[in-house]
Every structure is written in structure tokens, then in C-alpha cells.
């Protein structure tokens, strides 16, 4: 484990795998750098890249200076990029894709290229109203210390399979997932609005938007909206994949686009 410090003093923990161009892995909701599926993905990507797999603030071994703002998360990404030598590729998954987009807009030439997978912005005004109600219910549970119920409610709300949710309390990592529940408020803050297409139009670096073929329809709508907005963005629908894509299926896309 390595550490670095964000602009506000927050200590960020990260691991480094592999050799090659620097790739910052920005994970989504309820994930942390030591979560087995995340480690597995990072090591697969590390066959071609130097992967920086970090704990977002409030997760794992990283700190959690309050109050939370999206800008502070972007400063965290900048700190990891600086630790990687000052320039890097970004791969953002789910809410991590939202952070990747914001990082491109705010960090200038520190970001060389970016891939966003299944960016989960709301796709319509109707969905935004529903999502705001969902947000209030999650935040109420968190305010009352009901972390377990908040995590289960969140995963149900984003469409995780019922069998997966039923089995969660039985898996060894469930205690860690419950501890991450307060950060769900951060992910909701990132994804509760429509995609920022006007701001996205300012992006000038090479950008690839990937959606899983089996991901929910709203993800596809958002992916197309962002692709249309971002100049020269490339859109890929990854065959046979859902929101939790197989890293071995992603790797050829990474090699083709980043290298």
C-alpha cells in the first residue's frame, strides 16, 4: 500500500500494479481498492498498463475530510495522477465514469485520454424526480445509522439481481460493504442529474464511451447523449456484458484506444 495527500489534506491509499503507461482506475459505488473483483480487474489491466488502484475518499484506507464535494474528489484524482508522474489515462466505471468526465474538464492536460463505462446519470426529467425520491430514502437511512438497509436499498434501486442481494449478508466482505454505506451519498450526488452535455462539449482529449450490451436502457441513452456531445468521442457497446463488465473483455479495447 502507498499513500499520497489530496489538496485538502486527505490521505489517499493506493496500490500499483504492472508496467506500461499510467492508468488511473476510478471505481464506482460500494467498491474499494481491496474488493476482490476490483483487484482482479486491476491485475488484468496491469498486463498492459501501470494501474493505480486507489481508495476513493471515505473508503478502505483513505481519509474522509468533510464536507464532501465533487471538486474534492477531482482533487483526489489529481493527487493520484501526480503520484503517477503528472500525466495519466483515466478509466472510470459507473459513478467513477462521472468523476472521470469531471476530471477531464478540470485537470487539463494531466489527463491524456479517458474511457467511461456505464456512466449512470439520470436520463430524463421523469427519472430525475424518481431518483431524488430514492436519494431522500437512502439519506434518511444513513442519517438513522441503518447502513445495512441503506446498502441493500441502494443495490435494489440500481437493479442488482435479487439473488446477489439476498446472498450479500453471507459473503465475507459484507461487513466492509456496510462500512462503505455513508459514501453512497457521494455517488448519489454524482449521478442525480442529467448528463452535462453542454460542458461535455468542451472536452478536447480522445474519449471513449462504453456501455454494456445488457446494461439497463437508461445507461445506453446516457452513453449516446455523451457521445453526441463530446467532439470525436467513440461509442462502443460491449457485447454480452452488463454493468459489471469482464475486465478481459475490456482489455482489448483499452489496448486499442490508449496505446
Buried (B, 14 or more C-beta within 10 A) or exposed (E): EEBBBBEBEBBBBBBBBBEBBBBBBBBBBBBBBBBEEBBEBBBBBBBBBBBBBBBBBBBBBBBBBEEBEBEBBBBBBBBBBBBBEEBBBBBBBBBBBBBBBBBBBBBEEBBBBBBBBBBBBBBEEEBBEEBEEBBEBBBEBBEEEBBBBBBBBBBEBBEBEEEEBEEBEEEEBBEBBBBBBBBBBBBBBBBBEBBBBEEBEEBEBBBBBBBBEBBBEBBBBBBBBBBEBBEEBBBBBBEEBBBBBBBEBBBEBBBEBBE
